[in-house]
């Protein structure tokens, strides 16, 4: 059994039911973020699933130089703070450099270490020292047992509030696959395990200067992860994915989310 971690009114791990981390890939506008957070919260409440809102103020790892990255840290954090206050939901966002941590820790309930930075020891140590909950995106270049080294770095920095997120493994060029053995293996390290179904269907750099994706596989992979007994699902959601400025091909709609959560809730109740 994994450790229980409490974030405001959400409990993840332990004997608790599966939770949801969701939102649009990147913040577009304040009204857009609020609209999405409100809609997803309504769907998750209806499904009886705890909800953590996720969106990025800066996607610093976009494929192309001209790709939209977000509103930036100051405007972005102000928007996330408003979502947090008005909807009373926990907030997660990714941080890409140490210089942003002082500002980010005052707003974020969970600081996410991006997959491409999960081996950067000094950065990991500084994130851990904020005393915020740390969500580690497992790099698509890592084995599940490599995660233990990252956990050791965080624990050595005085933080034991850790979540690990699986987001697929590189399988040749521009392709990812999911090995569900990894969820079982990483559970053994004692911390909550989340499955990122939308990034797991991403085709990194698959469209040249932008990534592609195959959202038709999101539901099946999510159901499989729930059947394995993951503690949470990470799903990027957009009202119109085909018009999204970032990760559109692998994001799902509100309608897809509502249907999927009903299925996942049933599976989770059987497994747990």
Backbone as CSV, one residue per row, in Angstrom:
resi,resn,N_x,N_y,N_z,CA_x,CA_y,CA_z,C_x,C_y,C_z
1,UNK,0.840,-1.200,0.000,0.000,0.000,0.000,0.875,1.249,0.000
2,UNK,0.480,2.241,-0.794,1.261,3.470,-0.863,0.879,4.434,0.263
3,UNK,1.762,5.345,0.528,1.542,6.358,1.554,0.369,7.263,1.175
4,UNK,-0.427,7.657,2.171,-1.495,8.626,1.926,-0.932,10.040,2.031
5,UNK,-1.243,10.848,1.030,-0.863,12.258,1.038,-2.128,13.097,0.925
6,UNK,-2.260,14.084,1.798,-3.445,14.951,1.796,-3.095,16.296,1.192
7,UNK,-3.900,16.716,0.208,-3.744,18.027,-0.417,-5.082,18.739,-0.301
8,UNK,-5.187,19.682,0.643,-6.459,20.354,0.922,-7.528,19.296,1.213
9,UNK,-8.557,19.210,0.385,-9.641,18.245,0.620,-9.480,16.956,-0.177
10,UNK,-8.322,16.740,-0.763,-8.075,15.553,-1.586,-7.043,14.664,-0.897
11,UNK,-7.347,13.369,-0.862,-6.407,12.392,-0.305,-6.025,11.416,-1.409
12,UNK,-4.720,11.242,-1.598,-4.233,10.339,-2.630,-3.330,9.291,-1.992
13,UNK,-3.473,8.050,-2.440,-2.678,6.965,-1.900,-3.385,6.269,-0.756
14,UNK,-2.679,5.363,-0.100,-3.279,4.605,0.979,-4.433,3.759,0.484
15,UNK,-5.529,3.795,1.220,-6.722,3.042,0.849,-7.743,3.904,0.104
16,UNK,-7.336,5.100,-0.278,-8.265,6.041,-0.890,-8.572,5.692,-2.344
17,UNK,-9.735,6.168,-2.787,-10.150,5.970,-4.175,-9.247,6.760,-5.113
18,UNK,-9.293,6.398,-6.362,-8.515,7.068,-7.394,-8.884,8.552,-7.463
19,UNK,-7.890,9.404,-7.716,-8.148,10.846,-7.840,-7.802,11.298,-9.259
20,UNK,-8.178,12.548,-9.555,-7.969,13.107,-10.887,-7.109,14.361,-10.821
21,UNK,-6.053,14.394,-11.639,-5.278,15.608,-11.886,-5.586,15.998,-13.325
22,UNK,-6.182,17.168,-13.536,-6.644,17.491,-14.886,-6.723,18.987,-15.122
23,UNK,-6.674,19.331,-16.412,-6.795,20.712,-16.849,-6.197,20.841,-18.236
24,UNK,-6.296,22.006,-18.841,-5.670,22.215,-20.159,-4.161,22.207,-20.035
25,UNK,-3.484,21.793,-21.082,-2.021,21.689,-21.057,-1.382,22.987,-20.587
26,UNK,-1.802,24.090,-21.161,-1.184,25.376,-20.865,-2.274,26.416,-20.618
27,UNK,-1.980,27.387,-19.762,-2.916,28.478,-19.514,-3.008,29.341,-20.771
28,UNK,-4.235,29.582,-21.224,-4.435,30.429,-22.399,-4.863,31.837,-21.972
29,UNK,-5.970,31.920,-21.229,-6.434,33.182,-20.648,-7.012,32.875,-19.276
30,UNK,-7.265,33.918,-18.493,-7.872,33.717,-17.171,-9.250,33.083,-17.299
31,UNK,-10.069,33.604,-18.199,-11.430,33.079,-18.343,-11.410,31.633,-18.832
32,UNK,-10.462,31.322,-19.695,-10.328,29.960,-20.212,-9.965,28.991,-19.086
33,UNK,-9.000,29.381,-18.239,-8.595,28.521,-17.124,-9.726,28.326,-16.127
34,UNK,-10.429,29.411,-15.794,-11.540,29.320,-14.843,-12.650,28.443,-15.402
35,UNK,-12.969,28.624,-16.656,-14.036,27.847,-17.291,-13.711,26.348,-17.270
36,UNK,-12.487,26.027,-17.574,-12.086,24.621,-17.583,-12.060,24.037,-16.175
37,UNK,-11.527,24.790,-15.228,-11.476,24.297,-13.848,-12.893,24.063,-13.297
38,UNK,-13.801,24.990,-13.568,-15.180,24.848,-13.092,-15.857,23.623,-13.697
39,UNK,-15.670,23.436,-14.997,-16.316,22.320,-15.686,-15.746,20.984,-15.218
40,UNK,-14.436,20.894,-15.101,-13.818,19.637,-14.669,-14.191,19.332,-13.222
41,UNK,-14.234,20.358,-12.375,-14.635,20.150,-10.980,-16.062,19.611,-10.904
42,UNK,-16.934,20.152,-11.711,-18.330,19.690,-11.736,-18.398,18.222,-12.149
43,UNK,-17.632,17.853,-13.156,-17.620,16.465,-13.635,-17.024,15.537,-12.579
44,UNK,-15.925,15.949,-11.961,-15.284,15.096,-10.960,-16.158,14.958,-9.706
45,UNK,-16.817,16.046,-9.308,-17.737,15.976,-8.157,-18.882,15.002,-8.447
46,UNK,-19.415,15.081,-9.641,-20.502,14.187,-10.045,-20.058,12.729,-10.035
47,UNK,-18.796,12.505,-10.373,-18.252,11.146,-10.422,-17.766,10.657,-9.060
48,UNK,-17.711,11.562,-8.092,-17.227,11.188,-6.768,-15.723,10.971,-6.726
49,UNK,-14.996,11.742,-7.521,-13.549,11.600,-7.623,-12.879,12.916,-7.230
50,UNK,-11.897,12.853,-6.336,-11.160,14.040,-5.917,-10.432,14.680,-7.080
51,UNK,-10.361,16.020,-7.083,-9.851,16.756,-8.242,-8.744,17.727,-7.859
52,UNK,-7.655,17.684,-8.613,-6.559,18.645,-8.524,-6.434,19.310,-9.895
53,UNK,-6.469,20.636,-9.925,-6.391,21.351,-11.195,-4.946,21.504,-11.632
54,UNK,-4.704,21.209,-12.916,-3.365,21.321,-13.490,-3.384,22.179,-14.746
55,UNK,-2.502,23.134,-14.835,-2.241,23.836,-16.086,-0.884,24.520,-15.947
56,UNK,-0.211,24.742,-17.068,1.152,25.267,-17.037,1.190,26.757,-17.367
57,UNK,1.950,27.516,-16.574,2.127,28.940,-16.879,3.219,29.145,-17.921
58,UNK,4.095,28.132,-18.068,5.150,28.213,-19.084,5.554,26.802,-19.488
59,UNK,5.298,26.439,-20.737,5.758,25.152,-21.257,7.124,25.378,-21.889
60,UNK,8.156,25.254,-21.074,9.504,25.585,-21.518,10.133,24.511,-22.398
61,UNK,9.444,23.377,-22.560,10.033,22.279,-23.333,9.277,22.004,-24.634
62,UNK,8.676,23.050,-25.201,7.988,22.883,-26.482,8.969,22.491,-27.589
63,UNK,8.474,21.771,-28.588,9.341,21.303,-29.670,9.890,22.448,-30.513
64,UNK,9.015,23.394,-30.875,9.412,24.469,-31.770,9.679,25.776,-31.054
65,UNK,10.590,26.564,-31.608,10.967,27.850,-31.019,9.788,28.823,-30.972
66,UNK,8.906,28.757,-31.970,7.786,29.695,-32.056,6.506,29.168,-31.410
67,UNK,6.553,27.991,-30.821,5.360,27.404,-30.205,4.904,28.206,-28.988
68,UNK,3.604,28.268,-28.764,3.047,28.996,-27.630,3.460,28.326,-26.331
69,UNK,3.975,29.115,-25.389,4.466,28.572,-24.127,3.587,28.899,-22.940
70,UNK,2.726,29.892,-23.048,1.898,30.280,-21.913,2.087,31.742,-21.566
71,UNK,1.367,32.229,-20.536,1.413,33.655,-20.193,2.632,34.071,-19.390
72,UNK,3.446,33.115,-18.940,4.597,33.443,-18.109,4.277,33.304,-16.633
73,UNK,5.321,33.367,-15.808,5.159,33.014,-14.405,4.272,33.976,-13.620
74,UNK,4.432,35.278,-13.788,3.674,36.222,-12.958,2.186,36.194,-13.285
75,UNK,1.861,36.378,-14.544,0.459,36.349,-14.942,-0.136,34.959,-14.722
76,UNK,0.646,33.939,-15.030,0.156,32.576,-14.885,-0.146,32.203,-13.447
77,UNK,0.750,32.542,-12.533,0.517,32.236,-11.125,-0.668,33.012,-10.568
78,UNK,-0.864,34.239,-11.039,-2.037,35.011,-10.604,-3.327,34.314,-11.022
79,UNK,-3.341,33.765,-12.209,-4.518,33.038,-12.697,-4.735,31.771,-11.879
80,UNK,-3.665,31.037,-11.627,-3.785,29.814,-10.838,-4.226,30.122,-9.411
81,UNK,-3.752,31.226,-8.857,-4.161,31.626,-7.503,-5.657,31.937,-7.462
82,UNK,-6.169,32.538,-8.526,-7.603,32.838,-8.582,-8.422,31.553,-8.664
83,UNK,-7.987,30.611,-9.486,-8.675,29.313,-9.577,-8.699,28.639,-8.205
84,UNK,-7.560,28.658,-7.545,-7.427,28.026,-6.226,-8.368,28.656,-5.206
85,UNK,-8.427,29.975,-5.194,-9.242,30.681,-4.213,-10.732,30.550,-4.496
86,UNK,-11.136,30.756,-5.738,-12.559,30.798,-6.063,-13.209,29.416,-6.106
87,UNK,-12.447,28.401,-6.477,-13.022,27.061,-6.576,-12.606,26.149,-5.429
88,UNK,-11.668,26.605,-4.602,-11.188,25.829,-3.458,-10.687,24.455,-3.898
89,UNK,-9.842,24.449,-4.921,-9.250,23.201,-5.408,-7.727,23.288,-5.293
90,UNK,-7.056,22.164,-5.059,-5.595,22.167,-5.059,-5.070,22.458,-6.464
91,UNK,-3.869,23.031,-6.517,-3.281,23.444,-7.791,-1.926,22.762,-8.003
92,UNK,-1.732,22.272,-9.228,-0.448,21.682,-9.643,0.013,22.376,-10.915
93,UNK,1.310,22.666,-10.975,1.897,23.152,-12.221,3.360,22.749,-12.254
94,UNK,3.921,22.720,-13.442,5.325,22.344,-13.596,6.218,23.574,-13.508
95,UNK,7.371,23.380,-12.900,8.369,24.438,-12.752,9.639,23.966,-13.456
96,UNK,10.241,24.846,-14.234,11.362,24.428,-15.076,12.723,24.950,-14.644
97,UNK,12.767,25.854,-13.678,14.076,26.322,-13.228,14.009,26.782,-11.776
98,UNK,15.153,26.745,-11.119,15.206,27.055,-9.685,14.782,28.488,-9.370
99,UNK,15.037,29.398,-10.288,14.746,30.807,-10.023,13.246,31.077,-9.873
100,UNK,12.415,30.161,-10.343,10.964,30.347,-10.261,10.357,29.820,-8.963
101,UNK,11.111,29.064,-8.198,10.545,28.334,-7.065,10.010,29.231,-5.957
102,UNK,10.689,30.345,-5.668,10.224,31.218,-4.590,8.821,31.750,-4.862
103,UNK,8.557,32.095,-6.109,7.219,32.571,-6.464,6.228,31.414,-6.552
104,UNK,6.635,30.330,-7.180,5.730,29.220,-7.431,5.241,28.561,-6.146
105,UNK,6.117,28.424,-5.156,5.740,27.714,-3.926,4.664,28.440,-3.132
106,UNK,4.503,29.734,-3.368,3.480,30.493,-2.655,2.075,30.264,-3.224
107,UNK,1.999,29.682,-4.411,0.703,29.438,-5.054,0.410,27.951,-5.206
108,UNK,1.410,27.191,-5.625,1.186,25.789,-5.960,1.117,24.904,-4.723
109,UNK,0.152,24.005,-4.720,0.080,22.981,-3.676,1.001,21.819,-4.015
110,UNK,1.158,21.566,-5.311,2.035,20.511,-5.803,2.941,21.100,-6.874
111,UNK,4.246,20.927,-6.691,5.206,21.358,-7.706,5.592,20.138,-8.529
112,UNK,5.411,20.256,-9.826,5.729,19.137,-10.715,7.113,19.293,-11.320
113,UNK,7.908,18.232,-11.194,9.210,18.183,-11.861,8.996,17.579,-13.243
114,UNK,9.230,18.337,-14.310,9.006,17.820,-15.663,9.868,16.597,-15.960
115,UNK,9.362,15.751,-16.846,10.055,14.504,-17.180,11.504,14.744,-17.605
116,UNK,11.721,15.773,-18.414,13.067,16.011,-18.926,14.034,16.517,-17.857
117,UNK,13.516,16.898,-16.684,14.364,17.426,-15.613,14.460,16.476,-14.420
118,UNK,13.902,15.283,-14.544,13.796,14.409,-13.379,15.127,13.814,-12.936
119,UNK,16.201,14.019,-13.706,17.520,13.551,-13.298,18.419,14.700,-12.815
120,UNK,17.894,15.925,-12.804,18.699,17.093,-12.447,18.757,17.250,-10.934
121,UNK,19.817,16.737,-10.322,19.915,16.622,-8.871,19.735,17.944,-8.143
122,UNK,20.446,18.990,-8.555,20.352,20.266,-7.847,18.944,20.843,-7.918
123,UNK,18.314,20.714,-9.072,16.944,21.205,-9.230,15.990,20.421,-8.334
124,UNK,16.123,19.115,-8.322,15.263,18.266,-7.489,15.414,18.645,-6.011
125,UNK,16.641,18.859,-5.573,16.889,19.226,-4.176,16.203,20.542,-3.815
126,UNK,16.272,21.522,-4.716,15.651,22.817,-4.436,14.128,22.718,-4.421
127,UNK,13.565,21.925,-5.314,12.106,21.702,-5.298,11.704,21.059,-3.976
128,UNK,12.437,20.042,-3.561,12.127,19.346,-2.313,12.172,20.284,-1.114
129,UNK,13.121,21.215,-1.121,13.292,22.122,0.017,12.142,23.119,0.175
130,UNK,11.315,23.283,-0.842,10.155,24.176,-0.706,9.136,23.609,0.271
131,UNK,9.230,22.302,0.569,8.311,21.585,1.450,6.925,21.396,0.832
132,UNK,6.785,21.766,-0.433,5.537,21.476,-1.134,5.539,20.001,-1.544
133,UNK,4.361,19.488,-1.835,4.269,18.145,-2.386,4.964,18.159,-3.743
134,UNK,5.740,17.130,-4.024,6.505,17.050,-5.270,5.922,15.936,-6.145
135,UNK,5.514,16.303,-7.350,5.091,15.303,-8.325,6.203,15.131,-9.350
136,UNK,6.775,13.939,-9.387,7.861,13.657,-10.322,7.294,12.986,-11.561
137,UNK,7.437,13.638,-12.704,7.104,12.989,-13.963,8.281,12.071,-14.330
138,UNK,8.025,10.792,-14.378,9.080,9.827,-14.720,9.495,10.049,-16.167
139,UNK,10.781,10.310,-16.365,11.274,10.542,-17.712,11.006,9.369,-18.635
140,UNK,10.660,9.676,-19.879,10.354,8.620,-20.846,11.591,7.812,-21.229
141,UNK,12.723,8.186,-20.679,13.993,7.499,-20.919,14.416,6.658,-19.711
142,UNK,13.563,6.573,-18.673,13.923,5.873,-17.444,13.183,4.548,-17.285
143,UNK,13.815,3.623,-16.601,13.138,2.404,-16.164,12.372,2.721,-14.879
144,UNK,11.383,1.922,-14.513,10.643,2.210,-13.277,11.515,2.139,-12.030
145,UNK,12.517,1.253,-12.014,13.362,1.159,-10.821,14.313,2.335,-10.688
146,UNK,14.559,3.066,-11.776,15.386,4.276,-11.685,14.737,5.357,-10.821
147,UNK,13.422,5.279,-10.665,12.698,6.272,-9.867,13.172,6.279,-8.418
148,UNK,13.643,5.142,-7.928,14.102,5.075,-6.534,15.221,6.079,-6.284
149,UNK,16.091,6.301,-7.252,17.177,7.267,-7.083,16.635,8.686,-6.922
150,UNK,15.570,8.998,-7.651,14.961,10.328,-7.549,14.286,10.495,-6.193
151,UNK,13.590,9.465,-5.760,12.958,9.499,-4.440,14.007,9.719,-3.353
152,UNK,15.137,9.038,-3.472,16.205,9.192,-2.476,16.691,10.639,-2.411
153,UNK,16.792,11.301,-3.549,17.243,12.695,-3.586,16.249,13.613,-2.868
154,UNK,14.966,13.365,-3.086,13.934,14.200,-2.454,13.901,13.955,-0.951
155,UNK,13.937,12.690,-0.562,13.918,12.356,0.868,15.144,12.916,1.578
156,UNK,16.302,12.852,0.922,17.542,13.364,1.523,17.488,14.873,1.727
157,UNK,16.589,15.538,0.991,16.427,16.989,1.123,15.344,17.343,2.136
158,UNK,14.850,16.330,2.862,13.908,16.577,3.949,12.449,16.590,3.569
159,UNK,12.099,15.984,2.428,10.705,16.006,1.972,10.249,14.580,1.673
160,UNK,9.150,14.181,2.289,8.599,12.848,2.037,7.170,12.919,1.510
161,UNK,6.817,14.072,0.976,5.517,14.234,0.319,5.743,14.140,-1.191
162,UNK,5.689,12.916,-1.691,6.108,12.626,-3.058,5.018,11.871,-3.809
163,UNK,4.820,12.253,-5.058,3.942,11.537,-5.980,4.770,11.215,-7.212
164,UNK,4.590,10.026,-7.763,5.307,9.625,-8.972,4.308,9.439,-10.111
165,UNK,4.602,10.021,-11.250,3.698,9.930,-12.401,4.376,9.254,-13.584
166,UNK,3.740,8.190,-14.051,4.179,7.467,-15.248,3.588,8.142,-16.477
167,UNK,4.409,8.372,-17.516,3.909,9.041,-18.720,4.385,8.371,-20.006
168,UNK,4.666,7.040,-19.916,5.067,6.319,-21.103,6.570,6.272,-21.280
169,UNK,7.009,5.377,-22.140,8.433,5.146,-22.389,8.700,5.248,-23.889
170,UNK,9.824,5.843,-24.265,10.172,5.962,-25.680,10.279,4.588,-26.332
171,UNK,9.672,4.464,-27.497,9.696,3.204,-28.248,10.062,3.554,-29.680
172,UNK,11.364,3.622,-29.944,11.815,4.119,-31.235,11.698,5.629,-31.289
173,UNK,11.664,6.166,-32.502,11.559,7.615,-32.663,10.107,8.068,-32.666
174,UNK,9.831,9.210,-31.990,8.511,9.865,-32.037,7.375,8.963,-31.598
175,UNK,7.640,8.061,-30.663,6.572,7.170,-30.217,6.783,6.787,-28.756
176,UNK,5.674,6.598,-28.044,5.707,6.177,-26.650,4.849,4.931,-26.475
177,UNK,5.212,4.094,-25.517,4.380,2.963,-25.130,4.261,2.952,-23.609
178,UNK,3.241,2.266,-23.109,3.045,2.129,-21.667,3.281,0.692,-21.248
179,UNK,4.136,0.524,-20.250,4.387,-0.779,-19.653,3.773,-0.748,-18.259
180,UNK,2.638,-1.409,-18.095,1.912,-1.295,-16.827,2.581,-2.044,-15.682
181,UNK,3.616,-2.818,-15.998,4.416,-3.379,-14.911,5.070,-2.265,-14.100
182,UNK,5.337,-1.135,-14.754,6.026,-0.035,-14.070,5.211,0.488,-12.889
183,UNK,3.885,0.486,-13.008,3.048,0.970,-11.903,3.218,0.075,-10.683
184,UNK,3.230,-1.222,-10.909,3.416,-2.176,-9.811,4.810,-2.041,-9.206
185,UNK,5.812,-1.897,-10.055,7.186,-1.780,-9.567,7.357,-0.512,-8.734
186,UNK,6.853,0.620,-9.238,7.043,1.886,-8.527,6.209,1.967,-7.252
187,UNK,5.113,1.238,-7.181,4.331,1.174,-5.941,5.172,0.669,-4.776
188,UNK,6.107,-0.211,-5.089,6.939,-0.819,-4.047,7.784,0.204,-3.304
189,UNK,7.960,1.386,-3.873,8.750,2.423,-3.227,7.932,3.205,-2.190
190,UNK,6.610,2.946,-2.128,5.801,3.434,-1.025,5.057,4.734,-1.214
191,UNK,5.144,5.339,-2.402,4.483,6.617,-2.627,3.372,6.480,-3.673
192,UNK,2.386,7.396,-3.644,1.282,7.320,-4.612,1.766,7.345,-6.056
193,UNK,1.118,6.534,-6.879,1.470,6.414,-8.284,0.323,6.922,-9.153
194,UNK,0.641,7.836,-10.044,-0.338,8.424,-10.966,0.013,7.975,-12.384
195,UNK,-1.029,7.769,-13.186,-0.798,7.429,-14.588,-1.249,8.587,-15.467
196,UNK,-0.326,9.120,-16.255,-0.614,10.222,-17.177,-1.015,9.632,-18.524
197,UNK,-2.316,9.512,-18.729,-2.814,8.840,-19.931,-2.710,9.698,-21.181
198,UNK,-2.801,11.010,-21.041,-2.778,11.849,-22.239,-1.364,12.049,-22.778
199,UNK,-0.363,12.189,-21.910,1.000,12.289,-22.415,1.531,10.934,-22.878
200,UNK,0.938,9.852,-22.386,1.375,8.522,-22.807,0.972,8.201,-24.243
201,UNK,0.031,8.966,-24.791,-0.356,8.753,-26.195,0.233,9.835,-27.100
202,UNK,1.122,10.634,-26.533,1.796,11.675,-27.311,2.774,11.048,-28.307
203,UNK,2.966,11.714,-29.423,3.990,11.332,-30.394,5.010,12.470,-30.401
204,UNK,6.023,12.396,-29.529,6.952,13.524,-29.338,7.640,13.948,-30.635
205,UNK,7.465,15.209,-30.988,8.068,15.724,-32.213,7.524,15.072,-33.467
206,UNK,6.373,14.426,-33.347,5.821,13.646,-34.454,5.344,14.455,-35.633
207,UNK,5.220,15.773,-35.452,4.799,16.634,-36.553,5.888,17.633,-36.919
208,UNK,7.119,17.218,-36.686,8.237,18.088,-37.029,8.555,19.075,-35.924
209,UNK,7.973,20.263,-35.982,8.247,21.271,-34.961,7.235,21.231,-33.825
210,UNK,6.258,20.332,-33.891,5.304,20.128,-32.802,5.078,18.627,-32.629
211,UNK,4.536,18.263,-31.448,4.258,16.864,-31.171,2.878,16.475,-31.680
212,UNK,2.739,15.209,-32.028,1.439,14.662,-32.382,0.861,13.902,-31.205
213,UNK,-0.205,13.159,-31.449,-0.825,12.384,-30.381,-1.963,11.546,-30.913
214,UNK,-2.402,10.564,-30.102,-3.473,9.659,-30.502,-4.487,9.534,-29.376
215,UNK,-5.369,10.546,-29.264,-6.274,10.578,-28.120,-7.248,9.402,-28.079
216,UNK,-7.420,8.695,-29.199,-8.356,7.565,-29.205,-7.922,6.446,-28.268
217,UNK,-6.652,6.456,-27.849,-6.169,5.416,-26.948,-6.221,5.816,-25.471
218,UNK,-6.579,7.063,-25.179,-6.555,7.553,-23.797,-7.471,6.740,-22.886
219,UNK,-8.692,6.492,-23.325,-9.666,5.805,-22.470,-9.217,4.388,-22.128
220,UNK,-8.771,3.650,-23.129,-8.347,2.271,-22.888,-7.167,2.185,-21.939
221,UNK,-6.187,3.060,-22.130,-5.023,3.061,-21.255,-5.401,3.497,-19.837
222,UNK,-6.321,4.430,-19.716,-6.779,4.877,-18.388,-7.468,3.742,-17.646
223,UNK,-8.312,3.009,-18.355,-9.000,1.874,-17.721,-7.994,0.816,-17.280
224,UNK,-6.972,0.592,-18.109,-5.946,-0.387,-17.754,-5.182,0.039,-16.505
225,UNK,-4.836,1.318,-16.424,-4.107,1.826,-15.261,-4.952,1.704,-13.995
226,UNK,-6.248,1.986,-14.116,-7.144,1.842,-12.965,-7.219,0.385,-12.526
227,UNK,-7.214,-0.521,-13.490,-7.278,-1.949,-13.180,-6.015,-2.420,-12.461
228,UNK,-4.886,-1.805,-12.771,-3.634,-2.135,-12.084,-3.653,-1.592,-10.653
229,UNK,-4.475,-0.554,-10.428,-4.609,0.000,-9.084,-3.858,1.284,-8.840
230,UNK,-3.706,2.117,-9.888,-3.015,3.392,-9.699,-3.806,4.282,-8.736
231,UNK,-3.107,5.208,-8.110,-3.745,6.092,-7.126,-4.392,7.316,-7.754
232,UNK,-3.991,7.628,-8.981,-4.556,8.802,-9.636,-4.372,8.743,-11.139
233,UNK,-5.214,9.508,-11.830,-5.094,9.670,-13.277,-4.747,11.116,-13.577
234,UNK,-3.860,11.311,-14.508,-3.459,12.635,-14.988,-3.988,12.747,-16.416
235,UNK,-4.906,13.698,-16.634,-5.543,13.833,-17.937,-5.589,15.299,-18.333
236,UNK,-5.021,15.624,-19.479,-5.157,16.991,-19.961,-6.435,17.095,-20.784
237,UNK,-7.216,18.121,-20.456,-8.584,18.259,-20.966,-8.764,19.636,-21.592
238,UNK,-9.485,19.675,-22.710,-9.698,20.948,-23.408,-11.072,20.931,-24.059
239,UNK,-11.734,22.098,-24.041,-13.068,22.186,-24.635,-13.042,21.974,-26.146
240,UNK,-11.922,22.284,-26.779,-11.781,22.096,-28.226,-10.332,21.723,-28.529
241,UNK,-9.950,20.461,-28.293,-8.551,20.062,-28.435,-7.935,20.387,-29.788
242,UNK,-8.732,20.332,-30.833,-8.188,20.583,-32.170,-7.773,22.040,-32.375
243,UNK,-8.236,22.921,-31.485,-7.865,24.332,-31.569,-6.885,24.732,-30.464
244,UNK,-6.477,23.773,-29.634,-5.578,24.074,-28.523,-4.182,24.445,-29.031
245,UNK,-3.525,25.407,-28.377,-2.186,25.825,-28.827,-1.071,24.880,-28.404
246,UNK,-1.404,23.884,-27.584,-0.381,22.975,-27.060,-0.993,21.602,-26.777
247,UNK,-0.382,20.553,-27.286,-0.781,19.165,-26.988,-2.213,18.811,-27.386
248,UNK,-2.768,19.513,-28.339,-4.137,19.240,-28.768,-4.405,17.801,-29.171
249,UNK,-3.542,17.148,-29.954,-3.824,15.803,-30.442,-3.969,14.737,-29.351
250,UNK,-3.406,14.992,-28.163,-3.538,13.994,-27.112,-4.450,14.416,-25.968
251,UNK,-5.038,15.622,-26.025,-5.984,16.038,-24.990,-7.381,15.512,-25.296
252,UNK,-8.194,15.362,-24.238,-9.559,14.875,-24.405,-10.565,15.978,-24.101
253,UNK,-11.806,15.774,-24.523,-12.881,16.745,-24.319,-13.574,16.508,-22.972
254,UNK,-14.410,17.458,-22.579,-15.206,17.303,-21.356,-16.096,16.063,-21.441
255,UNK,-16.685,15.858,-22.596,-17.593,14.720,-22.777,-16.843,13.396,-22.625
256,UNK,-15.663,13.322,-23.192,-14.846,12.119,-23.052,-14.448,11.901,-21.591
257,UNK,-14.125,12.987,-20.908,-13.730,12.896,-19.505,-14.866,12.345,-18.653
258,UNK,-16.064,12.877,-18.841,-17.198,12.446,-18.009,-17.476,10.957,-18.181
259,UNK,-17.478,10.495,-19.407,-17.709,9.076,-19.671,-16.599,8.224,-19.069
260,UNK,-15.360,8.667,-19.240,-14.215,7.910,-18.762,-14.200,7.803,-17.240
261,UNK,-14.508,8.889,-16.535,-14.477,8.853,-15.071,-15.499,7.878,-14.503
262,UNK,-16.645,7.764,-15.140,-17.644,6.791,-14.690,-17.087,5.379,-14.790
263,UNK,-16.401,5.098,-15.892,-15.835,3.763,-16.097,-14.698,3.497,-15.111
264,UNK,-13.841,4.489,-14.947,-12.682,4.340,-14.071,-13.113,4.163,-12.617
265,UNK,-14.131,4.890,-12.214,-14.634,4.791,-10.828,-15.108,3.360,-10.539
266,UNK,-15.796,2.756,-11.478,-16.282,1.381,-11.294,-15.116,0.410,-11.181
267,UNK,-14.149,0.567,-12.065,-12.977,-0.318,-12.026,-12.217,-0.153,-10.713
268,UNK,-12.012,1.088,-10.309,-11.263,1.382,-9.080,-11.950,0.767,-7.862
269,UNK,-13.280,0.852,-7.818,-14.020,0.309,-6.667,-13.888,-1.204,-6.582
270,UNK,-13.771,-1.858,-7.720,-13.586,-3.316,-7.748,-12.171,-3.671,-7.290
271,UNK,-11.194,-2.966,-7.829,-9.790,-3.263,-7.526,-9.444,-2.992,-6.065
272,UNK,-9.992,-1.891,-5.529,-9.609,-1.484,-4.175,-10.609,-1.899,-3.105
